[in-house]
Amino acid sequence: MKKLFSYSIILIIGVGIGVFVYPHLNNMNNGTGAGSTAEQEAQPLYWVAPMDPNYRRDQPGKSPMGMDLIPVYEEDDGSDSPGTVRISPDVVNNIGVRTAQVEWSKFDNTINTVGYVQYDENLLVHIHPRVEGWIEKLHVKAIGDPINAGDPLYDIYSPALVNAQEELVLALKRGNSTLIKAAQERLRALQISTDTIETLTKSRQPTQTITVTAPRSGVIDQLNVRDGFFVKPTTSMMSIGALDEVWVLGEIFERQMMNVKPGDKVVMQIDALPGNEWQGQVDYIYPTLDSQTRTAKIRMSFENPDRLLKPDMFANLLIQSSDGEESLQIPKEALIRTGTQDRVVLALGDGKFKSINVTPGRIGSTMVEILDGLDEADRIVTSAQFMLDSESSKTSDFKRLYYGDREVAQPESVWVEAKINTVNPDSQIVNMDHPAIDEWQWPQMTMDFDIAQSVDMQQLKEGMSLHVEISKTSNGGYELSSIHVPDQGQMMDHSRHQGMDHSQHQNMDHSEHQGMDHSQHQSMNHGQHQTSVDAKSNSDEQETLQ
């Protein structure tokens, strides 16, 4: 009985130990205990301003521009190269990020453009009379009338033509073959047809009017005379254009000129003639550009046996270059052109993206040639790249402010014109409207600024317009360090103030300026005050040079 009691006690103790020890062992093995969860929960390292990563704080708050600070975690604290952006997969899906592989392939030089049908100027004939006279009868009545070679154009009376006929009749009566041949040649030179000369030779009766015939077939393009007109050799009477072959004048951008050369095949379609297609080629590239449209003209020729193509028809052109050179290419929509830089956004994998500079070459209808900046193994973003580029550019390693080989340093303080909205004497904070500050790349904004101890707050009134000096502080913030209050109703010449040497302005003794009697300052001649400031600045400059 005692043994049974002892065994029961031992069994109860063992069960108790198991109940208390097993959960702790299980937590240690699985690492899911409350203490472990708290240790694994990600904690921000610091908070930064969205528009200025150099502005850091140890706790949440507001940036100098009034924006909420954003947290930076351990995986984001600079382990990646500058400009790398990391976003979660759900955000990638929500903003519609699409990527494409950089390709090494034959560059597609196909160019889509437009043009207009014109007469072939090589086949265009202008009609001028060879003698002075009067149009007795005009056989063509309107522009566009078709005409065949040998058809009559007009009847003309000219004393010179009558005299030329009489010379031939006189030579025939004398029987002098030399004179007969010379008289006939003169009539031919005056555009008298062979039939008319033969008729005159047989009848030996000069006519008062002579009929001039068409030298070739075509349509009347210009018609500048009517019945009864007096004409002379300088008169442009009409022109005849041929439609068996036509020209098409198209336009291409100057960046496309290097992709087009004479002999390239062209496919043309006319909206007014659906279902038809014409094959032609580039004949000539004009050597000059239109100064307004920045385009160059190209000339193409097309056969027109059915005469369906009419002058001034609008045409859609597809120019197919014969260039078979291979190159590194990306989709056209992936290239970001800013005017000073050409960039693409690299997809680095694991939700990481980075904006980089590239050097583009030829630009086709769908693809862009890349000369430098990418490799064939790279993958780039083709959709939502502008949002990623904007985020990447805030911390990127782009050198935006450069002058030659020397980086331009931003000033520690700037003078601007501002308008006071509110003044809080307790917290030493003023709210102001200020214009864009180019030196710091700030847009026009309304901001809160700390007020330096050296500034007399009694001079700051709501609604006041004045000139202020904004300075950077050691902790990354900005404060109102100096002020200049102009006369009432009279603001200082802002352009002159902007052109001041601010390094000299900062070296001025502002304590003396702050301590002066501002009641006297407002009543004093402001032009004299400006002169004294300029004189003091020149004096300081001379002392510095010495």
C-alpha positions in Angstrom: 0.0 0.0 0.0 2.8 2.4 0.8 4.6 1.5 -2.5 1.4 2.3 -4.4 1.1 5.6 -2.6 4.8 6.5 -3.4 4.3 5.6 -7.1 1.2 7.8 -7.2 3.1 10.8 -5.8 5.9 10.3 -8.3 3.5 10.1 -11.2 1.7 13.3 -10.2 5.0 15.2 -9.9 6.1 14.0 -13.4 2.8 15.1 -15.0 3.1 18.5 -13.3 6.7 18.9 -14.6 5.6 18.0 -18.1 2.7 20.4 -18.1 4.8 23.4 -17.2 8.0 22.6 -19.1 6.6 21.4 -22.5 5.1 24.8 -23.6 8.4 26.6 -22.9 10.3 24.0 -24.9 7.8 24.3 -27.8 8.2 28.1 -27.8 11.9 27.8 -27.9 11.9 25.4 -30.8 9.3 27.2 -32.9 10.4 30.8 -32.0 6.8 32.0 -31.7 6.8 33.2 -28.2 5.6 36.7 -27.3 9.1 37.9 -26.5 10.4 36.6 -29.7 7.6 38.3 -31.7 8.3 41.6 -30.1 12.0 41.2 -30.9 11.3 40.3 -34.5 8.9 43.2 -35.2 10.5 45.7 -37.5 11.3 49.1 -35.9 12.1 52.3 -37.8 15.7 53.4 -37.5 14.8 57.1 -38.0 12.3 59.4 -39.8 13.1 61.6 -42.8 11.5 64.4 -44.8 9.9 63.2 -48.0 11.5 66.1 -50.0 14.8 66.2 -48.2 16.4 62.8 -47.1 19.0 64.8 -45.2 16.4 66.0 -42.7 16.3 63.2 -40.1 14.5 62.9 -36.7 14.4 60.1 -34.1 10.6 60.2 -33.9 7.6 61.0 -36.1 6.8 64.7 -36.8 6.6 67.3 -39.5 9.2 68.4 -42.1 10.1 72.1 -42.6 7.6 72.1 -45.5 4.8 70.8 -43.2 4.8 67.2 -44.6 4.7 64.1 -42.4 8.0 62.4 -41.9 8.4 58.9 -43.3 10.0 56.0 -41.4 13.2 54.3 -42.7 13.8 50.7 -41.7 16.9 48.7 -41.5 16.6 47.2 -45.0 16.2 50.7 -46.4 19.1 52.4 -44.6 21.6 52.6 -47.5 22.5 48.9 -48.1 21.4 49.5 -51.7 23.1 51.9 -54.2 21.9 55.5 -54.1 18.6 56.0 -55.9 17.3 52.5 -55.4 13.6 52.3 -54.6 12.0 49.3 -52.9 8.2 48.7 -53.1 6.1 45.8 -52.0 4.5 43.3 -54.5 1.0 44.6 -53.9 2.0 48.2 -54.6 3.8 47.0 -57.8 0.5 45.4 -58.9 -1.7 48.4 -57.9 0.3 51.0 -59.8 0.5 48.8 -62.9 4.3 48.3 -63.2 5.2 46.4 -66.4 8.8 45.5 -67.4 10.5 44.4 -70.6 13.9 42.9 -71.5 16.5 44.9 -73.3 16.8 43.5 -76.8 19.7 43.1 -79.3 18.0 42.9 -82.7 17.7 44.4 -86.1 16.5 48.0 -85.8 13.2 48.7 -87.3 13.6 51.9 -89.4 9.9 51.9 -90.6 8.6 55.5 -90.6 5.0 56.5 -90.8 4.3 59.9 -92.3 2.0 61.8 -94.6 2.3 63.5 -98.0 0.5 65.2 -100.9 0.3 64.1 -104.5 1.8 66.5 -107.1 2.5 66.6 -110.8 5.8 65.1 -112.0 7.6 68.3 -112.6 9.9 66.6 -115.1 6.9 66.1 -117.3 5.3 69.5 -116.8 5.2 71.7 -119.9 4.7 75.5 -119.9 3.2 77.2 -122.9 4.6 80.6 -124.1 4.1 82.4 -127.4 7.2 82.9 -129.7 5.8 86.2 -131.0 3.7 89.1 -130.0 0.0 88.9 -131.0 -3.6 88.6 -130.1 -5.5 85.4 -129.1 -8.3 85.1 -131.6 -9.7 81.8 -130.3 -8.9 79.7 -127.2 -9.6 76.0 -127.7 -9.1 75.0 -124.0 -11.6 76.5 -121.6 -10.8 75.4 -118.0 -8.1 74.1 -115.7 -8.2 70.3 -115.5 -9.4 69.7 -119.1 -7.7 66.7 -120.6 -5.8 67.1 -123.8 -3.8 64.9 -126.2 -0.7 65.7 -128.1 -1.5 67.6 -131.4 -4.8 69.0 -130.2 -5.3 72.7 -130.9 -4.6 75.0 -128.0 -5.3 78.5 -129.4 -5.4 80.6 -132.6 -3.2 83.7 -132.7 -2.9 86.7 -135.0 0.6 88.1 -135.2 2.1 90.4 -137.9 5.4 88.6 -137.4 3.8 85.3 -138.3 2.1 86.8 -141.4 5.5 88.2 -142.6 7.2 84.8 -142.0 4.5 83.1 -144.2 5.0 85.7 -147.0 8.8 85.1 -147.0 8.1 81.4 -147.6 5.7 82.2 -150.5 8.3 84.6 -152.0 11.0 81.9 -151.8 8.7 79.4 -153.5 8.0 81.8 -156.3 11.7 82.3 -156.9 12.4 78.7 -156.7 15.5 79.2 -154.5 15.8 76.0 -152.4 18.1 77.7 -149.9 15.6 80.5 -149.2 12.8 77.9 -149.1 14.5 75.8 -146.5 15.4 78.9 -144.4 11.9 80.2 -144.5 10.5 76.8 -143.4 12.9 76.6 -140.5 11.9 80.0 -139.3 8.2 79.0 -139.2 9.0 75.9 -137.2 11.0 78.0 -134.8 7.9 80.1 -134.3 5.9 77.0 -133.3 4.1 76.6 -136.6 3.2 72.9 -137.0 4.5 70.8 -139.9 1.0 70.3 -141.3 0.4 74.1 -141.5 3.8 74.6 -143.3 2.9 71.9 -145.9 -0.5 73.4 -146.4 1.1 76.9 -147.0 3.6 75.3 -149.4 0.8 73.9 -151.5 -1.6 76.8 -151.4 1.0 79.6 -151.4 -1.7 81.7 -149.5 -0.7 83.2 -146.1 -3.3 83.1 -143.3 -4.0 85.8 -140.8 -4.2 83.4 -137.8 -2.1 80.4 -136.9 -3.3 77.5 -134.7 -0.9 76.3 -132.0 -1.2 72.7 -130.9 -0.3 70.8 -127.7 3.2 69.4 -127.6 2.2 66.5 -125.3 -0.8 64.7 -123.7 -2.0 65.5 -120.2 -4.4 67.9 -118.4 -4.4 71.7 -118.2 -2.8 72.8 -115.0 -2.7 76.6 -115.3 -4.7 78.8 -117.7 -3.9 82.5 -117.6 -5.4 83.8 -120.9 -8.8 84.2 -122.5 -10.0 85.2 -126.0 -8.7 88.6 -127.1 -5.7 88.6 -124.8 -2.6 90.4 -126.1 0.4 88.1 -125.4 4.1 88.3 -125.9 7.0 85.9 -125.4 7.2 86.6 -121.6 3.5 85.7 -121.1 2.9 82.4 -119.3 -0.3 81.3 -121.1 -0.9 77.8 -119.7 0.8 74.6 -118.5 0.2 70.9 -119.2 0.8 68.3 -116.6 1.1 64.5 -117.1 -0.7 62.0 -114.7 0.9 58.8 -116.0 3.5 59.1 -113.2 3.1 61.4 -110.2 5.3 62.7 -107.4 4.4 62.5 -103.7 6.0 65.1 -101.4 6.2 63.8 -97.8 7.7 65.2 -94.6 9.9 63.6 -92.0 11.4 64.9 -88.7 15.0 65.9 -88.7 15.8 63.1 -86.2 14.5 60.6 -88.9 16.6 61.9 -91.7 19.5 59.6 -90.9 17.2 56.6 -91.3 16.0 57.5 -94.9 18.0 57.4 -98.1 17.2 57.4 -101.9 16.0 54.0 -103.1 14.1 53.0 -100.0 10.8 51.4 -100.7 7.6 53.2 -99.9 4.0 51.9 -99.5 1.3 54.5 -100.0 -2.4 54.4 -99.2 -5.1 57.0 -99.9 -8.0 57.5 -97.6 -10.2 58.6 -100.5 -9.4 55.3 -102.3 -9.7 52.6 -99.7 -8.5 49.1 -100.6 -5.8 50.4 -103.0 -2.1 50.4 -102.4 0.8 51.8 -104.4 4.4 50.8 -104.4 7.1 53.4 -105.0 10.5 54.5 -103.8 12.3 57.6 -102.4 13.8 59.6 -105.2 15.2 62.6 -103.4 15.7 64.1 -99.9 15.6 67.9 -100.0 18.7 69.6 -98.4 16.9 72.2 -96.3 14.5 72.0 -93.3 11.3 74.0 -92.6 12.3 76.4 -89.9 8.9 76.3 -88.3 7.9 72.6 -88.4 11.6 71.3 -88.1 10.8 68.8 -90.9 12.6 67.9 -94.1 10.8 67.1 -97.4 11.3 63.9 -99.3 10.1 63.2 -102.9 8.7 59.8 -104.0 7.5 58.7 -107.4 4.6 56.4 -108.2 3.2 54.9 -111.4 -0.4 56.0 -112.1 -1.7 54.1 -115.1 -5.4 54.3 -114.1 -5.0 58.0 -113.3 -6.7 57.5 -109.9 -4.1 59.7 -108.2 -5.0 63.4 -108.4 -2.8 66.4 -107.5 -3.2 67.5 -103.9 -4.6 64.2 -102.7 -3.7 63.4 -99.0 -1.6 60.2 -98.7 -0.4 58.0 -95.9 3.2 56.8 -96.3 5.1 53.9 -94.9 8.8 54.2 -95.6 10.7 50.9 -95.3 14.5 51.4 -94.8 16.8 48.8 -96.1 19.2 49.2 -93.2 19.8 45.7 -91.6 22.1 46.8 -88.7 21.5 45.2 -85.3 21.6 47.3 -82.1 20.6 47.4 -78.4 16.9 48.5 -78.2 14.2 49.2 -75.7 10.5 50.0 -76.1 9.9 53.6 -77.0 7.6 54.2 -74.0 10.3 53.2 -71.5 12.5 56.2 -72.3 12.1 59.2 -70.0 13.2 62.5 -71.8 13.5 65.5 -69.5 15.3 67.9 -71.9 18.6 67.7 -70.0 18.7 64.0 -69.3 17.5 60.8 -70.9 16.7 58.1 -68.3 15.2 54.6 -67.9 14.1 52.8 -64.7 15.9 49.5 -64.1 14.0 46.6 -62.6 16.6 45.1 -60.2 14.3 42.3 -58.8 12.8 41.7 -55.4 10.7 44.9 -55.7 13.8 47.1 -56.3 14.0 49.8 -59.0 16.5 52.5 -59.9 16.5 55.3 -62.4 19.7 55.6 -64.5 21.0 57.8 -67.4 21.2 56.4 -70.9 22.3 57.7 -74.3 19.6 57.1 -77.0 20.4 56.8 -80.7 17.9 56.3 -83.5 14.2 56.5 -82.5 11.8 54.3 -84.5 8.1 53.9 -84.4 8.1 51.5 -81.5 11.7 51.0 -80.4 14.6 53.3 -79.3 18.3 52.5 -79.9 20.5 52.7 -76.8 24.1 53.6 -77.4 25.3 53.6 -73.7 23.9 52.9 -70.3 22.3 49.5 -70.6 23.4 45.9 -71.2 21.5 43.1 -73.0 20.8 41.3 -69.7 19.1 44.4 -68.1 15.3 44.6 -67.5 13.6 48.0 -67.7 10.2 49.4 -66.6 7.7 50.2 -69.4 4.7 51.3 -67.4 4.4 53.5 -64.2 8.1 54.4 -64.8 7.5 58.2 -64.2 6.3 57.5 -60.6 9.3 55.3 -59.9 11.7 57.7 -61.5 10.4 60.6 -59.4 10.8 58.5 -56.2 14.3 57.3 -57.3 15.5 60.8 -58.2 15.1 62.1 -54.7 18.0 59.9 -53.4 19.8 59.1 -56.7 23.4 59.8 -57.5 22.6 62.1 -60.5 24.8 65.2 -60.6 22.1 67.8 -61.3 24.0 70.9 -60.3 27.2 71.0 -62.3 29.3 73.8 -63.8 32.0 72.3 -65.9 33.8 69.7 -63.7 32.9 71.5 -60.5 29.8 70.8 -58.5 27.8 73.9 -57.6 27.4 74.2 -53.8 24.0 75.4 -52.5 24.1 78.6 -50.4 23.5 78.4 -46.6 21.0 81.3 -46.8 19.0 83.2 -49.3 17.1 86.6 -49.4 13.6 86.5 -50.8 10.5 88.7 -50.8 7.8 87.2 -48.5 4.4 88.0 -47.0 3.6 87.2 -43.4 0.4 85.3 -42.7 0.6 84.6 -38.9 3.1 85.3 -36.1 3.3 83.1 -32.9 5.4 84.9 -30.3 5.1 82.1 -27.8 6.6 79.4 -30.1 8.8 81.8 -32.0 7.3 80.7 -35.3 6.1 82.7 -38.3 4.1 81.5 -41.3 4.9 83.1 -44.6 4.3 82.9 -48.3 7.5 83.0 -50.4 8.1 82.7 -54.2 10.2 80.0 -55.8 13.8 79.8 -54.5 15.9 78.6 -57.4 19.1 78.3 -55.3 17.4 75.5 -53.2 15.1 74.2 -56.0 12.1 75.2 -53.9 8.7 76.0 -55.5 6.5 78.8 -54.4 5.1 77.7 -51.0 3.6 78.6 -47.7 5.8 77.5 -44.8 6.4 77.8 -41.1 9.8 79.1 -40.0 11.5 79.4 -36.6 12.5 83.0 -35.8 16.1 83.6 -34.8 16.8 85.4 -31.5 18.4 88.3 -33.4 15.1 89.2 -35.1 12.9 91.8 -33.5 9.5 90.1 -33.5 7.7 93.4 -32.8 8.4 94.4 -36.4 6.6 91.3 -37.8 2.9 92.1 -38.5 0.3 89.9 -40.2 -0.2 90.8 -43.8 3.1 92.6 -44.0 5.3 92.3 -47.2 9.0 92.4 -46.6 12.4 91.0 -47.5 13.6 88.1 -45.3 16.8 86.0 -45.0 16.1 82.3 -44.7 19.1 80.3 -43.3 19.8 76.6 -42.8 20.2 75.5 -39.2 22.7 73.0 -37.9 20.0 70.4 -37.2 18.8 70.4 -40.8 15.9 72.9 -40.4 15.3 76.5 -41.6 14.9 79.7 -39.8 14.1 83.4 -40.4 17.5 84.9 -39.6 17.2 88.6 -40.9 14.5 90.9 -42.2 14.4 94.2 -44.1 11.1 96.2 -43.8 10.6 98.7 -46.7 8.7 102.0 -46.5 4.9 101.6 -46.4 3.4 101.3 -49.8 6.8 101.2 -51.5 8.7 97.9 -52.0 12.3 97.9 -52.8 13.3 97.1 -56.4 13.2 93.4 -56.3 15.3 92.8 -59.4 18.1 94.9 -57.9 17.7 93.0 -54.6 17.9 89.7 -56.4 21.1 90.8 -58.2 22.8 91.7 -54.9 25.9 89.8 -53.9 24.3 87.8 -51.1 27.7 86.8 -49.8 28.3 90.5 -49.1 24.8 90.9 -47.7 25.4 88.0 -45.3 28.6 89.7 -44.2 26.8 92.9 -43.3 26.5 93.8 -39.6 22.8 92.8 -39.2 22.9 93.5 -35.5 23.4 97.1 -36.4 20.6 96.9 -38.9 18.3 95.3 -36.4 19.1 97.8 -33.7 18.4 100.9 -35.7 15.4 103.1 -35.1 12.9 101.8 -37.6 10.6 104.9 -37.1 13.5 106.9 -38.5 14.2 104.2 -41.1 10.7 104.5 -42.5 10.9 108.3 -42.6 14.4 108.4 -44.1 15.0 108.7 -47.9 15.1 105.1 -49.0 17.2 105.8 -52.0 19.9 107.2 -49.7 19.6 104.1 -47.6 20.2 101.9 -50.6 23.2 104.0 -51.6 24.7 103.6 -48.1 24.2 99.8 -48.2 25.8 99.7 -51.7 28.7 101.8 -50.4 29.2 99.6 -47.3 29.1 96.5 -49.5 31.8 98.0 -51.8 33.9 98.9 -48.8 33.6 95.4 -47.4 34.6 94.0 -50.8 37.7 96.2 -51.0 38.7 95.1 -47.5 38.3 91.5 -48.5 40.4 91.9 -51.7 43.2 93.6 -49.6 
